[in-house]
Amino acid sequence: MTAALASGATIGGSSDAASALADAYELCGRIAAEHGRTYHLATRLLGPSRRSAVHALYAFARMVDDIVDVDNASGGALSADREPRSGADPEAAADATEQLDAIERQLWASVERHGPGPIGSTGIHVRTGDGAQTAVATSQASPPTRIELAGVGHRDQVLLAVTDTIHRYDIAPAHFRVFLASMRMDIPGTSQFRDHYPTMDDLREYMRGSAAAIGLQLLPVLGTVVPVEAAEPAAAALGEAFQLTNFLRDVAEDLDRGRLYLPADELAAFGVDRALLAHCRDTGRTDPRVRRALSHLIAINRDIYRRANPGIDLLDPRVRPAIRTASTLYAGILDRVESGGYDIFRTRAAVPRHVRLRVAAAEFAASAVRDRLRTARRPLA
């Protein structure tokens, strides 16, 4: 544990603590740039303090996800040379559990030392941290490099940044407890482990922690024009929409790790089961039945986006362009899956960089126009 984290230091303390915290946020920014291209581009439309806070939340989620990413051979996973795996590594699973236990202990101890965070008193319902801007502004500039999160030092830095973010924006610890509980469902050999989900309701229970909780973590950072609680359903839905898009895009990768994050009953309606998906993965060809099932699930996913997107108007106007950009680009992955003929077993659908930049620029320009119109309509004092 770093000295700054052990002492519970926040920005505004000693210069050494502020420097350590700035370094921690800088690392989180690099993690977001390397692993979350869509997220990272969207956050460039945020102010420095909010941007760094979002990077810290992303880095924490990514760190935990990497820890629980343990291969599970019981689900018919294949090795890199396409041969069946010999079995899940019980030592790796035990190590993942131990690491997650340690992270939980460290996080809660640090959060308790910090105590409750400040709450803004403006018309925007946001837990502000603008005084932290000097120390976190450096998190934008570093070029992305390959980051190994298994190192204890890096984990401590991520925990330092996310703890500061929780404090500055008064994020409810319950959202992190739900997230961490859901992540335990990914560790083979534990009582909570799930390598498949029989129904959409079962999958949604997993996503309640793995995705919806992250949307709820972000709300206090982004700020709302209504009480935060009123914006929570839409924020949770948008997190769920992003997660389901990931699952549809990453079917092949998840099968290789012995997992399937698509509801079995929805697949079965089209004559698809896990064996057929494994066959498609092995041959690299998408069976027509799988295409129909994917088309159906994409329609479900788009419906979630439709229900979630109106909630963007409940956010602080300054952050709406970033969230609209993220929503548009993530939904664009579904378009890529379709336009690619549902060829998810050979290629990974992605929105090209030039399209991502065009969408972000268009949203930024539209936001500027909306800001000018709001200013023009504002009555003179």
Short mmCIF file of the C-alpha atoms (twelve columns), coordinates in Angstrom:
data_MODEL
# 
_entry.id   MODEL 
# 
loop_
_atom_site.group_PDB 
_atom_site.id 
_atom_site.type_symbol 
_atom_site.label_atom_id 
_atom_site.label_alt_id 
_atom_site.label_comp_id 
_atom_site.label_asym_id 
_atom_site.label_seq_id 
_atom_site.Cartn_x 
_atom_site.Cartn_y 
_atom_site.Cartn_z 
_atom_site.pdbx_PDB_model_num 
ATOM 1   C CA . MET A 1   0.000   0.000   0.000   1 
ATOM 2   C CA . THR A 2   1.415   3.417   -0.920  1 
ATOM 3   C CA . ALA A 3   2.172   5.875   1.841   1 
ATOM 4   C CA . ALA A 4   -0.443  8.292   0.507   1 
ATOM 5   C CA . LEU A 5   -3.143  5.624   0.484   1 
ATOM 6   C CA . ALA A 6   -2.138  4.308   3.906   1 
ATOM 7   C CA . SER A 7   -2.457  7.763   5.405   1 
ATOM 8   C CA . GLY A 8   -5.789  8.467   3.733   1 
ATOM 9   C CA . ALA A 9   -4.341  11.587  2.096   1 
ATOM 10  C CA . THR A 10  -6.483  13.581  -0.347  1 
ATOM 11  C CA . ILE A 11  -5.746  16.540  -2.558  1 
ATOM 12  C CA . GLY A 12  -5.210  19.566  -0.403  1 
ATOM 13  C CA . GLY A 13  -2.839  17.728  1.954   1 
ATOM 14  C CA . SER A 14  0.948   17.656  1.661   1 
ATOM 15  C CA . SER A 15  2.665   18.291  -1.664  1 
ATOM 16  C CA . ASP A 16  3.987   14.712  -1.628  1 
ATOM 17  C CA . ALA A 17  0.464   13.342  -1.213  1 
ATOM 18  C CA . ALA A 18  -0.848  15.595  -3.999  1 
ATOM 19  C CA . SER A 19  1.979   14.459  -6.267  1 
ATOM 20  C CA . ALA A 20  1.260   10.795  -5.521  1 
ATOM 21  C CA . LEU A 21  -2.408  11.367  -6.253  1 
ATOM 22  C CA . ALA A 22  -1.641  13.141  -9.535  1 
ATOM 23  C CA . ASP A 23  0.539   10.178  -10.544 1 
ATOM 24  C CA . ALA A 24  -2.300  7.805   -9.652  1 
ATOM 25  C CA . TYR A 25  -4.783  9.685   -11.814 1 
ATOM 26  C CA . GLU A 26  -2.246  9.840   -14.641 1 
ATOM 27  C CA . LEU A 27  -1.938  6.040   -14.550 1 
ATOM 28  C CA . CYS A 28  -5.731  5.680   -14.656 1 
ATOM 29  C CA . GLY A 29  -5.829  7.913   -17.724 1 
ATOM 30  C CA . ARG A 30  -3.285  5.684   -19.454 1 
ATOM 31  C CA . ILE A 31  -5.303  2.578   -18.590 1 
ATOM 32  C CA . ALA A 32  -8.452  4.150   -20.028 1 
ATOM 33  C CA . ALA A 33  -6.598  5.170   -23.192 1 
ATOM 34  C CA . GLU A 34  -5.185  1.683   -23.709 1 
ATOM 35  C CA . HIS A 35  -8.183  -0.478  -22.876 1 
ATOM 36  C CA . GLY A 36  -11.257 1.694   -23.471 1 
ATOM 37  C CA . ARG A 37  -10.878 3.582   -26.742 1 
ATOM 38  C CA . THR A 38  -14.549 4.556   -26.989 1 
ATOM 39  C CA . TYR A 39  -14.753 5.571   -23.340 1 
ATOM 40  C CA . HIS A 40  -11.503 7.495   -23.523 1 
ATOM 41  C CA . LEU A 41  -12.498 9.466   -26.607 1 
ATOM 42  C CA . ALA A 42  -15.828 10.401  -25.035 1 
ATOM 43  C CA . THR A 43  -14.131 11.598  -21.834 1 
ATOM 44  C CA . ARG A 44  -12.103 14.100  -23.841 1 
ATOM 45  C CA . LEU A 45  -15.329 16.115  -24.021 1 
ATOM 46  C CA . LEU A 46  -15.371 16.407  -20.211 1 
ATOM 47  C CA . GLY A 47  -13.606 18.948  -18.032 1 
ATOM 48  C CA . PRO A 48  -10.282 17.863  -16.458 1 
ATOM 49  C CA . SER A 49  -11.610 17.024  -12.982 1 
ATOM 50  C CA . ARG A 50  -14.554 14.949  -14.204 1 
ATOM 51  C CA . ARG A 51  -12.438 13.334  -16.896 1 
ATOM 52  C CA . SER A 52  -9.888  12.139  -14.354 1 
ATOM 53  C CA . ALA A 53  -12.615 10.838  -12.051 1 
ATOM 54  C CA . VAL A 54  -14.162 8.817   -14.898 1 
ATOM 55  C CA . HIS A 55  -10.714 7.436   -15.724 1 
ATOM 56  C CA . ALA A 56  -10.292 6.350   -12.100 1 
ATOM 57  C CA . LEU A 57  -13.638 4.537   -12.100 1 
ATOM 58  C CA . TYR A 58  -12.822 2.875   -15.423 1 
ATOM 59  C CA . ALA A 59  -9.363  1.804   -14.253 1 
ATOM 60  C CA . PHE A 60  -10.773 0.303   -11.066 1 
ATOM 61  C CA . ALA A 61  -13.368 -1.711  -12.995 1 
ATOM 62  C CA . ARG A 62  -10.747 -2.818  -15.512 1 
ATOM 63  C CA . MET A 63  -8.341  -3.853  -12.766 1 
ATOM 64  C CA . VAL A 64  -10.944 -6.027  -11.071 1 
ATOM 65  C CA . ASP A 65  -12.108 -7.496  -14.380 1 
ATOM 66  C CA . ASP A 66  -8.535  -8.486  -15.245 1 
ATOM 67  C CA . ILE A 67  -8.131  -10.186 -11.866 1 
ATOM 68  C CA . VAL A 68  -11.259 -12.345 -12.210 1 
ATOM 69  C CA . ASP A 69  -10.527 -13.180 -15.866 1 
ATOM 70  C CA . VAL A 70  -9.623  -16.789 -15.041 1 
ATOM 71  C CA . ASP A 71  -10.039 -19.443 -17.740 1 
ATOM 72  C CA . ASN A 72  -12.792 -21.963 -17.087 1 
ATOM 73  C CA . ALA A 73  -12.286 -25.198 -18.995 1 
ATOM 74  C CA . SER A 74  -15.574 -26.755 -17.890 1 
ATOM 75  C CA . GLY A 75  -17.408 -24.571 -20.386 1 
ATOM 76  C CA . GLY A 76  -15.682 -26.052 -23.400 1 
ATOM 77  C CA . ALA A 77  -12.996 -23.411 -23.681 1 
ATOM 78  C CA . LEU A 78  -10.303 -23.784 -26.288 1 
ATOM 79  C CA . SER A 79  -6.622  -23.047 -25.943 1 
ATOM 80  C CA . ALA A 80  -4.779  -20.673 -28.256 1 
ATOM 81  C CA . ASP A 81  -4.026  -23.562 -30.637 1 
ATOM 82  C CA . ARG A 82  -7.754  -24.460 -30.747 1 
ATOM 83  C CA . GLU A 83  -7.369  -27.593 -28.593 1 
ATOM 84  C CA . PRO A 84  -9.652  -28.234 -25.588 1 
ATOM 85  C CA . ARG A 85  -8.177  -26.977 -22.355 1 
ATOM 86  C CA . SER A 86  -7.119  -29.567 -19.820 1 
ATOM 87  C CA . GLY A 87  -8.914  -27.873 -16.943 1 
ATOM 88  C CA . ALA A 88  -9.362  -24.653 -15.028 1 
ATOM 89  C CA . ASP A 89  -6.402  -23.795 -12.830 1 
ATOM 90  C CA . PRO A 90  -7.565  -23.991 -9.196  1 
ATOM 91  C CA . GLU A 91  -4.516  -22.040 -8.063  1 
ATOM 92  C CA . ALA A 92  -5.337  -19.208 -10.464 1 
ATOM 93  C CA . ALA A 93  -8.930  -19.128 -9.212  1 
ATOM 94  C CA . ALA A 94  -7.774  -19.114 -5.595  1 
ATOM 95  C CA . ASP A 95  -5.304  -16.341 -6.375  1 
ATOM 96  C CA . ALA A 96  -8.044  -14.270 -8.018  1 
ATOM 97  C CA . THR A 97  -10.254 -14.679 -4.951  1 
ATOM 98  C CA . GLU A 98  -7.396  -13.705 -2.664  1 
ATOM 99  C CA . GLN A 99  -6.587  -10.617 -4.734  1 
ATOM 100 C CA . LEU A 100 -10.221 -9.541  -4.818  1 
ATOM 101 C CA . ASP A 101 -10.505 -10.015 -1.046  1 
ATOM 102 C CA . ALA A 102 -7.414  -7.859  -0.547  1 
ATOM 103 C CA . ILE A 103 -8.742  -5.124  -2.838  1 
ATOM 104 C CA . GLU A 104 -12.059 -5.044  -1.003  1 
ATOM 105 C CA . ARG A 105 -10.340 -4.766  2.400   1 
ATOM 106 C CA . GLN A 106 -8.034  -2.031  1.143   1 
ATOM 107 C CA . LEU A 107 -10.842 -0.083  -0.540  1 
ATOM 108 C CA . TRP A 108 -13.209 -0.145  2.432   1 
ATOM 109 C CA . ALA A 109 -10.460 0.746   4.891   1 
ATOM 110 C CA . SER A 110 -9.472  3.754   2.813   1 
ATOM 111 C CA . VAL A 111 -13.072 4.869   2.197   1 
ATOM 112 C CA . GLU A 112 -13.801 4.710   5.929   1 
ATOM 113 C CA . ARG A 113 -10.731 6.835   6.666   1 
ATOM 114 C CA . HIS A 114 -11.878 9.486   4.204   1 
ATOM 115 C CA . GLY A 115 -15.395 9.785   5.621   1 
ATOM 116 C CA . PRO A 116 -18.292 11.368  3.699   1 
ATOM 117 C CA . GLY A 117 -17.475 13.597  0.756   1 
ATOM 118 C CA . PRO A 118 -18.642 17.137  -0.022  1 
ATOM 119 C CA . ILE A 119 -21.841 17.857  -1.917  1 
ATOM 120 C CA . GLY A 120 -22.155 20.773  -4.315  1 
ATOM 121 C CA . SER A 121 -24.670 23.526  -3.567  1 
ATOM 122 C CA . THR A 122 -25.304 24.804  -7.107  1 
ATOM 123 C CA . GLY A 123 -28.357 24.181  -9.272  1 
ATOM 124 C CA . ILE A 124 -26.552 21.147  -10.692 1 
ATOM 125 C CA . HIS A 125 -26.778 18.126  -8.428  1 
ATOM 126 C CA . VAL A 126 -23.087 17.248  -8.540  1 
ATOM 127 C CA . ARG A 127 -20.562 16.268  -5.916  1 
ATOM 128 C CA . THR A 128 -17.934 18.696  -7.122  1 
ATOM 129 C CA . GLY A 129 -14.200 18.363  -6.850  1 
ATOM 130 C CA . ASP A 130 -12.977 21.330  -8.895  1 
ATOM 131 C CA . GLY A 131 -10.371 22.168  -6.293  1 
ATOM 132 C CA . ALA A 132 -8.672  18.956  -7.282  1 
ATOM 133 C CA . GLN A 133 -8.234  20.084  -10.851 1 
ATOM 134 C CA . THR A 134 -4.582  21.138  -10.514 1 
ATOM 135 C CA . ALA A 135 -3.480  17.750  -9.270  1 
ATOM 136 C CA . VAL A 136 -5.485  15.668  -11.709 1 
ATOM 137 C CA . ALA A 137 -5.049  17.700  -14.876 1 
ATOM 138 C CA . THR A 138 -1.868  15.796  -15.779 1 
ATOM 139 C CA . SER A 139 -3.829  12.601  -16.395 1 
ATOM 140 C CA . GLN A 140 -4.639  13.563  -20.002 1 
ATOM 141 C CA . ALA A 141 -1.261  13.923  -21.632 1 
ATOM 142 C CA . SER A 142 0.662   10.670  -21.337 1 
ATOM 143 C CA . PRO A 143 0.889   8.404   -24.368 1 
ATOM 144 C CA . PRO A 144 -0.674  4.983   -23.835 1 
ATOM 145 C CA . THR A 145 1.754   2.169   -23.076 1 
ATOM 146 C CA . ARG A 146 1.136   -1.432  -22.189 1 
ATOM 147 C CA . ILE A 147 0.185   -1.460  -18.514 1 
ATOM 148 C CA . GLU A 148 0.471   -4.543  -16.354 1 
ATOM 149 C CA . LEU A 149 -2.169  -4.230  -13.638 1 
ATOM 150 C CA . ALA A 150 -1.017  -7.352  -11.814 1 
ATOM 151 C CA . GLY A 151 1.658   -5.300  -10.061 1 
ATOM 152 C CA . VAL A 152 0.767   -4.346  -6.505  1 
ATOM 153 C CA . GLY A 153 2.123   -0.837  -7.004  1 
ATOM 154 C CA . HIS A 154 -0.241  -0.137  -9.885  1 
ATOM 155 C CA . ARG A 155 -3.177  -1.556  -7.965  1 
ATOM 156 C CA . ASP A 156 -2.392  0.752   -5.062  1 
ATOM 157 C CA . GLN A 157 -2.307  3.732   -7.402  1 
ATOM 158 C CA . VAL A 158 -5.664  2.833   -8.928  1 
ATOM 159 C CA . LEU A 159 -7.130  2.411   -5.447  1 
ATOM 160 C CA . LEU A 160 -5.706  5.769   -4.405  1 
ATOM 161 C CA . ALA A 161 -7.365  7.511   -7.344  1 
ATOM 162 C CA . VAL A 162 -10.715 5.749   -7.035  1 
ATOM 163 C CA . THR A 163 -10.855 6.374   -3.278  1 
ATOM 164 C CA . ASP A 164 -10.253 10.071  -3.872  1 
ATOM 165 C CA . THR A 165 -12.968 10.046  -6.550  1 
ATOM 166 C CA . ILE A 166 -15.441 8.343   -4.191  1 
ATOM 167 C CA . HIS A 167 -14.720 10.986  -1.569  1 
ATOM 168 C CA . ARG A 168 -14.748 14.046  -3.811  1 
ATOM 169 C CA . TYR A 169 -18.012 13.112  -5.536  1 
ATOM 170 C CA . ASP A 170 -19.702 11.399  -2.589  1 
ATOM 171 C CA . ILE A 171 -20.314 8.172   -4.527  1 
ATOM 172 C CA . ALA A 172 -22.302 5.608   -2.538  1 
ATOM 173 C CA . PRO A 173 -20.031 2.693   -1.500  1 
ATOM 174 C CA . ALA A 174 -22.995 0.361   -2.065  1 
ATOM 175 C CA . HIS A 175 -22.456 0.678   -5.841  1 
ATOM 176 C CA . PHE A 176 -18.951 -0.741  -5.418  1 
ATOM 177 C CA . ARG A 177 -20.162 -3.565  -3.177  1 
ATOM 178 C CA . VAL A 178 -22.690 -4.634  -5.832  1 
ATOM 179 C CA . PHE A 179 -20.018 -4.422  -8.527  1 
ATOM 180 C CA . LEU A 180 -17.495 -6.504  -6.583  1 
ATOM 181 C CA . ALA A 181 -20.110 -9.125  -5.687  1 
ATOM 182 C CA . SER A 182 -20.958 -9.482  -9.377  1 
ATOM 183 C CA . MET A 183 -17.282 -9.895  -10.281 1 
ATOM 184 C CA . ARG A 184 -17.047 -12.913 -7.975  1 
ATOM 185 C CA . MET A 185 -19.509 -14.628 -10.316 1 
ATOM 186 C CA . ASP A 186 -16.648 -14.757 -12.856 1 
ATOM 187 C CA . ILE A 187 -14.206 -16.735 -10.683 1 
ATOM 188 C CA . PRO A 188 -14.325 -20.510 -11.370 1 
ATOM 189 C CA . GLY A 189 -14.583 -22.807 -8.387  1 
ATOM 190 C CA . THR A 190 -16.419 -20.344 -6.153  1 
ATOM 191 C CA . SER A 191 -19.996 -20.797 -4.998  1 
ATOM 192 C CA . GLN A 192 -21.000 -17.656 -6.889  1 
ATOM 193 C CA . PHE A 193 -19.433 -18.686 -10.211 1 
ATOM 194 C CA . ARG A 194 -21.589 -18.688 -13.347 1 
ATOM 195 C CA . ASP A 195 -20.330 -19.707 -16.777 1 
ATOM 196 C CA . HIS A 196 -23.718 -19.286 -18.462 1 
ATOM 197 C CA . TYR A 197 -27.075 -17.599 -17.881 1 
ATOM 198 C CA . PRO A 198 -30.333 -19.508 -18.496 1 
ATOM 199 C CA . THR A 199 -32.558 -16.432 -18.921 1 
ATOM 200 C CA . MET A 200 -32.315 -12.723 -19.608 1 
ATOM 201 C CA . ASP A 201 -33.371 -12.101 -16.014 1 
ATOM 202 C CA . ASP A 202 -30.395 -14.155 -14.838 1 
ATOM 203 C CA . LEU A 203 -28.073 -12.166 -17.092 1 
ATOM 204 C CA . ARG A 204 -29.569 -8.893  -15.879 1 
ATOM 205 C CA . GLU A 205 -28.830 -9.891  -12.287 1 
ATOM 206 C CA . TYR A 206 -25.174 -10.228 -13.255 1 
ATOM 207 C CA . MET A 207 -25.255 -6.951  -15.192 1 
ATOM 208 C CA . ARG A 208 -26.829 -5.189  -12.217 1 
ATOM 209 C CA . GLY A 209 -23.381 -5.351  -10.640 1 
ATOM 210 C CA . SER A 210 -21.083 -5.560  -13.648 1 
ATOM 211 C CA . ALA A 211 -22.645 -2.711  -15.627 1 
ATOM 212 C CA . ALA A 212 -25.612 -0.911  -14.041 1 
ATOM 213 C CA . ALA A 213 -23.613 -0.265  -10.873 1 
ATOM 214 C CA . ILE A 214 -20.920 1.453   -12.917 1 
ATOM 215 C CA . GLY A 215 -23.524 3.757   -14.429 1 
ATOM 216 C CA . LEU A 216 -24.648 4.615   -10.903 1 
ATOM 217 C CA . GLN A 217 -21.034 5.240   -9.826  1 
ATOM 218 C CA . LEU A 218 -20.666 7.739   -12.663 1 
ATOM 219 C CA . LEU A 219 -23.796 9.778   -11.943 1 
ATOM 220 C CA . PRO A 220 -22.427 11.885  -9.064  1 
ATOM 221 C CA . VAL A 221 -19.328 12.641  -11.143 1 
ATOM 222 C CA . LEU A 222 -21.310 13.724  -14.181 1 
ATOM 223 C CA . GLY A 223 -23.883 15.747  -12.255 1 
ATOM 224 C CA . THR A 224 -27.609 15.976  -12.883 1 
ATOM 225 C CA . VAL A 225 -30.237 18.688  -13.246 1 
ATOM 226 C CA . VAL A 226 -32.611 16.606  -11.138 1 
ATOM 227 C CA . PRO A 227 -32.008 14.771  -7.863  1 
ATOM 228 C CA . VAL A 228 -29.482 12.004  -8.559  1 
ATOM 229 C CA . GLU A 229 -32.016 9.320   -7.634  1 
ATOM 230 C CA . ALA A 230 -34.316 10.455  -10.458 1 
ATOM 231 C CA . ALA A 231 -31.569 9.872   -13.033 1 
ATOM 232 C CA . GLU A 232 -30.479 6.486   -11.704 1 
ATOM 233 C CA . PRO A 233 -32.824 4.215   -13.752 1 
ATOM 234 C CA . ALA A 234 -31.602 5.644   -17.057 1 
ATOM 235 C CA . ALA A 235 -27.952 5.565   -15.954 1 
ATOM 236 C CA . ALA A 236 -28.289 1.916   -14.932 1 
ATOM 237 C CA . ALA A 237 -29.964 1.108   -18.262 1 
ATOM 238 C CA . LEU A 238 -27.180 2.762   -20.248 1 
ATOM 239 C CA . GLY A 239 -24.585 0.756   -18.349 1 
ATOM 240 C CA . GLU A 240 -26.566 -2.396  -19.143 1 
ATOM 241 C CA . ALA A 241 -26.790 -1.420  -22.824 1 
ATOM 242 C CA . PHE A 242 -23.018 -0.952  -23.049 1 
ATOM 243 C CA . GLN A 243 -22.409 -4.302  -21.345 1 
ATOM 244 C CA . LEU A 244 -24.779 -6.259  -23.593 1 
ATOM 245 C CA . THR A 245 -23.068 -4.733  -26.623 1 
ATOM 246 C CA . ASN A 246 -19.755 -6.018  -25.288 1 
ATOM 247 C CA . PHE A 247 -21.232 -9.480  -24.802 1 
ATOM 248 C CA . LEU A 248 -22.573 -9.596  -28.361 1 
ATOM 249 C CA . ARG A 249 -19.266 -8.421  -29.799 1 
ATOM 250 C CA . ASP A 250 -17.122 -10.752 -27.659 1 
ATOM 251 C CA . VAL A 251 -18.965 -14.086 -27.948 1 
ATOM 252 C CA . ALA A 252 -15.926 -15.824 -29.460 1 
ATOM 253 C CA . GLU A 253 -13.493 -14.465 -26.884 1 
ATOM 254 C CA . ASP A 254 -15.788 -15.439 -24.019 1 
ATOM 255 C CA . LEU A 255 -16.253 -18.962 -25.409 1 
ATOM 256 C CA . ASP A 256 -12.476 -19.328 -25.456 1 
ATOM 257 C CA . ARG A 257 -12.505 -18.570 -21.729 1 
ATOM 258 C CA . GLY A 258 -15.306 -21.050 -21.048 1 
ATOM 259 C CA . ARG A 259 -18.080 -18.501 -20.606 1 
ATOM 260 C CA . LEU A 260 -21.234 -17.453 -22.400 1 
ATOM 261 C CA . TYR A 261 -22.905 -14.147 -21.563 1 
ATOM 262 C CA . LEU A 262 -25.987 -14.503 -23.762 1 
ATOM 263 C CA . PRO A 263 -29.273 -15.831 -22.307 1 
ATOM 264 C CA . ALA A 264 -29.773 -19.506 -23.177 1 
ATOM 265 C CA . ASP A 265 -33.541 -19.242 -23.532 1 
ATOM 266 C CA . GLU A 266 -33.304 -16.429 -26.092 1 
ATOM 267 C CA . LEU A 267 -30.770 -18.451 -28.086 1 
ATOM 268 C CA . ALA A 268 -32.811 -21.638 -27.857 1 
ATOM 269 C CA . ALA A 269 -35.774 -19.916 -29.506 1 
ATOM 270 C CA . PHE A 270 -33.666 -19.886 -32.689 1 
ATOM 271 C CA . GLY A 271 -32.256 -23.390 -32.312 1 
ATOM 272 C CA . VAL A 272 -28.943 -22.173 -30.899 1 
ATOM 273 C CA . ASP A 273 -27.132 -23.753 -27.984 1 
ATOM 274 C CA . ARG A 274 -23.627 -23.616 -26.599 1 
ATOM 275 C CA . ALA A 275 -22.462 -26.552 -28.741 1 
ATOM 276 C CA . LEU A 276 -23.512 -24.787 -31.931 1 
ATOM 277 C CA . LEU A 277 -21.715 -21.597 -30.871 1 
ATOM 278 C CA . ALA A 278 -18.585 -23.617 -30.107 1 
ATOM 279 C CA . HIS A 279 -18.831 -25.191 -33.567 1 
ATOM 280 C CA . CYS A 280 -19.090 -21.748 -35.138 1 
ATOM 281 C CA . ARG A 281 -16.050 -20.647 -33.183 1 
ATOM 282 C CA . ASP A 282 -14.115 -23.722 -34.282 1 
ATOM 283 C CA . THR A 283 -14.994 -23.310 -37.972 1 
ATOM 284 C CA . GLY A 284 -15.006 -19.508 -38.033 1 
ATOM 285 C CA . ARG A 285 -18.385 -19.533 -39.750 1 
ATOM 286 C CA . THR A 286 -21.613 -18.088 -38.374 1 
ATOM 287 C CA . ASP A 287 -24.509 -20.515 -38.716 1 
ATOM 288 C CA . PRO A 288 -27.748 -18.954 -40.082 1 
ATOM 289 C CA . ARG A 289 -29.512 -19.843 -36.827 1 
ATOM 290 C CA . VAL A 290 -26.877 -17.910 -34.914 1 
ATOM 291 C CA . ARG A 291 -27.316 -14.923 -37.237 1 
ATOM 292 C CA . ARG A 292 -31.040 -14.848 -36.474 1 
ATOM 293 C CA . ALA A 293 -30.414 -15.142 -32.740 1 
ATOM 294 C CA . LEU A 294 -27.839 -12.339 -32.837 1 
ATOM 295 C CA . SER A 295 -30.235 -10.142 -34.824 1 
ATOM 296 C CA . HIS A 296 -32.887 -10.716 -32.155 1 
ATOM 297 C CA . LEU A 297 -30.509 -9.905  -29.286 1 
ATOM 298 C CA . ILE A 298 -29.258 -6.801  -31.081 1 
ATOM 299 C CA . ALA A 299 -32.873 -5.621  -31.300 1 
ATOM 300 C CA . ILE A 300 -33.207 -6.155  -27.538 1 
ATOM 301 C CA . ASN A 301 -29.956 -4.248  -27.004 1 
ATOM 302 C CA . ARG A 302 -31.133 -1.321  -29.125 1 
ATOM 303 C CA . ASP A 303 -34.350 -1.155  -27.145 1 
ATOM 304 C CA . ILE A 304 -32.300 -0.728  -23.970 1 
ATOM 305 C CA . TYR A 305 -30.409 2.161   -25.603 1 
ATOM 306 C CA . ARG A 306 -33.744 3.741   -26.590 1 
ATOM 307 C CA . ARG A 307 -34.939 3.574   -22.992 1 
ATOM 308 C CA . ALA A 308 -31.632 4.841   -21.583 1 
ATOM 309 C CA . ASN A 309 -30.823 7.726   -23.945 1 
ATOM 310 C CA . PRO A 310 -33.562 10.139  -22.754 1 
ATOM 311 C CA . GLY A 311 -31.815 10.066  -19.384 1 
ATOM 312 C CA . ILE A 312 -28.861 11.921  -20.915 1 
ATOM 313 C CA . ASP A 313 -31.009 15.072  -20.803 1 
ATOM 314 C CA . LEU A 314 -31.145 14.672  -17.018 1 
ATOM 315 C CA . LEU A 315 -27.382 15.174  -16.805 1 
ATOM 316 C CA . ASP A 316 -25.463 18.413  -16.385 1 
ATOM 317 C CA . PRO A 317 -25.543 20.054  -19.853 1 
ATOM 318 C CA . ARG A 318 -21.731 20.229  -19.864 1 
ATOM 319 C CA . VAL A 319 -21.351 16.443  -19.802 1 
ATOM 320 C CA . ARG A 320 -24.142 15.506  -22.200 1 
ATOM 321 C CA . PRO A 321 -21.923 15.624  -25.324 1 
ATOM 322 C CA . ALA A 322 -19.526 13.075  -23.832 1 
ATOM 323 C CA . ILE A 323 -22.273 10.650  -22.845 1 
ATOM 324 C CA . ARG A 324 -24.139 11.047  -26.148 1 
ATOM 325 C CA . THR A 325 -20.868 10.322  -27.941 1 
ATOM 326 C CA . ALA A 326 -20.252 7.198   -25.877 1 
ATOM 327 C CA . SER A 327 -23.804 5.973   -26.457 1 
ATOM 328 C CA . THR A 328 -23.664 6.608   -30.207 1 
ATOM 329 C CA . LEU A 329 -20.299 4.903   -30.610 1 
ATOM 330 C CA . TYR A 330 -21.183 1.876   -28.498 1 
ATOM 331 C CA . ALA A 331 -24.444 1.405   -30.369 1 
ATOM 332 C CA . GLY A 332 -22.373 1.730   -33.528 1 
ATOM 333 C CA . ILE A 333 -20.652 -1.544  -32.624 1 
ATOM 334 C CA . LEU A 334 -23.997 -3.266  -33.192 1 
ATOM 335 C CA . ASP A 335 -24.167 -1.689  -36.654 1 
ATOM 336 C CA . ARG A 336 -20.695 -3.102  -37.361 1 
ATOM 337 C CA . VAL A 337 -21.737 -6.587  -36.272 1 
ATOM 338 C CA . GLU A 338 -24.690 -6.428  -38.671 1 
ATOM 339 C CA . SER A 339 -22.818 -4.893  -41.591 1 
ATOM 340 C CA . GLY A 340 -20.109 -7.527  -41.165 1 
ATOM 341 C CA . GLY A 341 -22.637 -10.322 -41.652 1 
ATOM 342 C CA . TYR A 342 -22.518 -11.291 -37.944 1 
ATOM 343 C CA . ASP A 343 -18.982 -12.584 -38.524 1 
ATOM 344 C CA . ILE A 344 -18.180 -12.416 -34.813 1 
ATOM 345 C CA . PHE A 345 -16.239 -15.688 -34.706 1 
ATOM 346 C CA . ARG A 346 -13.419 -14.454 -36.938 1 
ATOM 347 C CA . THR A 347 -13.359 -10.700 -36.447 1 
ATOM 348 C CA . ARG A 348 -13.992 -8.303  -33.586 1 
ATOM 349 C CA . ALA A 349 -16.442 -5.573  -34.537 1 
ATOM 350 C CA . ALA A 350 -15.087 -2.076  -33.962 1 
ATOM 351 C CA . VAL A 351 -16.029 1.444   -34.958 1 
ATOM 352 C CA . PRO A 352 -13.152 2.859   -37.076 1 
ATOM 353 C CA . ARG A 353 -11.125 5.682   -35.575 1 
ATOM 354 C CA . HIS A 354 -12.152 8.206   -38.226 1 
ATOM 355 C CA . VAL A 355 -15.811 7.488   -37.463 1 
ATOM 356 C CA . ARG A 356 -15.216 7.853   -33.727 1 
ATOM 357 C CA . LEU A 357 -13.544 11.213  -34.277 1 
ATOM 358 C CA . ARG A 358 -16.307 12.387  -36.609 1 
ATOM 359 C CA . VAL A 359 -19.029 11.475  -34.106 1 
ATOM 360 C CA . ALA A 360 -17.198 13.209  -31.262 1 
ATOM 361 C CA . ALA A 361 -16.594 16.341  -33.348 1 
ATOM 362 C CA . ALA A 362 -20.227 16.475  -34.479 1 
ATOM 363 C CA . GLU A 363 -21.498 16.134  -30.931 1 
ATOM 364 C CA . PHE A 364 -19.076 18.809  -29.718 1 
ATOM 365 C CA . ALA A 365 -20.262 21.194  -32.466 1 
ATOM 366 C CA . ALA A 366 -23.932 20.471  -31.737 1 
ATOM 367 C CA . SER A 367 -23.291 21.087  -28.053 1 
ATOM 368 C CA . ALA A 368 -21.713 24.465  -28.825 1 
ATOM 369 C CA . VAL A 369 -24.782 25.454  -30.840 1 
ATOM 370 C CA . ARG A 370 -27.096 24.365  -28.008 1 
ATOM 371 C CA . ASP A 371 -25.028 26.386  -25.522 1 
ATOM 372 C CA . ARG A 372 -25.311 29.518  -27.693 1 
ATOM 373 C CA . LEU A 373 -29.067 29.063  -28.026 1 
ATOM 374 C CA . ARG A 374 -29.427 28.669  -24.253 1 
ATOM 375 C CA . THR A 375 -27.386 31.839  -23.714 1 
ATOM 376 C CA . ALA A 376 -29.483 33.748  -26.263 1 
ATOM 377 C CA . ARG A 377 -32.725 32.721  -24.554 1 
ATOM 378 C CA . ARG A 378 -31.452 33.647  -21.093 1 
ATOM 379 C CA . PRO A 379 -33.201 36.829  -19.811 1 
ATOM 380 C CA . LEU A 380 -30.998 39.868  -19.201 1 
ATOM 381 C CA . ALA A 381 -30.333 40.754  -15.580 1 
# 
